Amino acid sequence: MLKVENVHKSFGGILALNGVTFSVEPNSITGLIGPNGSGKSTLFNIISGFYNKDRGEIYFKGKKIEGIEPYRIAMLGVGRTFQISEVPEKMTVLENLLLAPKSQIGEGIFNVFLHPLKIKRENEKLLKDAYEILELVQLYHLRNEYAGNLSGGQKKLLSLGRILMSDPILLLLDEPTAGVNPTLIRDLIIAMKNLRAEKGQTILLVEHNMKVISEICDRVIVLDFGKKIAEGTPEEIQKNEKVLEAYLSGSSKWELLHEDS
Amino acid sequence: MGLVNFLVYLSIMMGIYAILSLSLNLQYGFTGLANFGHVVFFCLGAYISTIIVLVFKMPFILGLLGGMFVAGLFGYIISIPTANLKEDYWAIATLAAAEIVRIFFLNEDWVVGGGPYQGGAFGIGGIPQPLRSLFSAHTYPFFYLAIVLVCLVATYIIINTLTQSPFGRVIKSIREGDNLPQALGKDVKRFRMKVMAIGGSFGGLAGCLWAHYHGFISPNQFLPLETFIIWAMVIVGGKANNKGAILGAVIVMIFYNSTRFLKDYIPIEAVTLASLRMVAIGILIVVAMLFMKEGLIKEKKTLY
């Protein structure tokens, strides 16, 4: 599904990514972990086209994606969320969701005047989908609230709901559960599992919450200082000395990570 | 009778400026494009329509459509090289583009064909008024007011329909940054170009109406100052609200013309009073920014 090969990226003197290689299998949930500054978000930005890489290749569904604008990558079916939620303040929660679906008829200027009925029908269908997703992320009661008035956690939920509306093949989720309360995290875990099972979506997520990682990920990739230091199932990663060292400078154990989250 | 004439004149000006403020509102209020050169569309609409009608002897309606087309095209074109500029640099670039066009018309007098039409710094006079022969000097302004109002209503309906459509949703998301719409597969650059083209062509419409009303145009009527008067309308009326844009145009036009009457009450020279109008508008902007940041009519929440 997604293949990242030997990707390098530096910002001035900082080598953010130093030859990262991994692949994501179709219909899998892959976790991307690593200490702060290890290059996770940079990698996301490169895959989704927001940054240009210095070297290396990225393949999506066997096709090389190179030097194309972020919106084209999104059109190919790569949906992403941002670590710091990108939420248009002056648009309601519902509008945020309705914005997401790709290539809507009503986005064309002439269509607005030529096909008002088609647009109305399209909108009604999208509204139905939006209500379902709002129930899922538990924001239904806030549907007519300005997105700018939501809390940090709610914005995260909105971002997740919005990307689901756009129906991507591959979801890149940047810390989807940061700032979300534990009971809702439980629901989100179930939701992500369902997505994979029902819609066959593939998920790559950056996450600091190890509980989430152990519960939903098939594979985990660990980055440290821009390099992949380990890859494997959550169980394997838990026992990996290198990972423990990177995370806790070797001073403690995986359980501590659990507590931490 | 003097008062009625003045009120008709004022209403025509309000109508023309309301079209300008609606079109700037689409660009700035809804899409967040800080267009500091909006007067360029006004100028292009006026000149192109004048050339079509006066020099090529075509009917008014073709002048109007031609002016709109060229102004819209210009908006589309200037958004190509500026597509990657950040807001403040974009503002400077549009300001410069407007000045380039004005100075072009100031220096290149051949564009109006020379001969009887002087062009250049002398301006162009004798611009025909549509269906002038059917009305008396007395009733014609009322007819022209009707033309302006029809154009204003059409502009309002078109821009309002667009801003409430899925297209409007996308441009509102662009207003707060490119990242999100890009991540959702929206071709942000193209949307921006479209907005510049639509806003530009309605700016052109206003210019055309202005030229054929006054019958005379010259480059110094299209100074950057005009842009800021239109900005004042959007800020005072309420950005991202189409009714607000019209209300803003009405209020600013009243302020702009108020000093005309002050000379009867205040012992100040007329020349000084004329300069005071800009002070009045400046104060209006400051008051709006301090006490009603969102303008007189706030942005309407879209509910489903």
Interface residues (C-beta under 8 A of the other chain):
Chain A: S48 F50 E69 P70 Y71 R72 A74 M75 G79 R80 T81 F82 E86 V87 P88 E89 K90 M91 T92 L94 E95 L98 L99 A100 K102 S103 Q104 I105 G106 E107 G108 I109 V112 F113 I119 E122 N123 L127 N144 Y146 R162 I163 S166
Chain B: I158 T161 L162 S165 P166 F167 R169 V170 K172 S173 R175 E176 G177 N179 L180 P181 Q182 A183 L184 G185 K186 D187 V188 K194 I198 A240 E299 K301 T302 L303 Y304
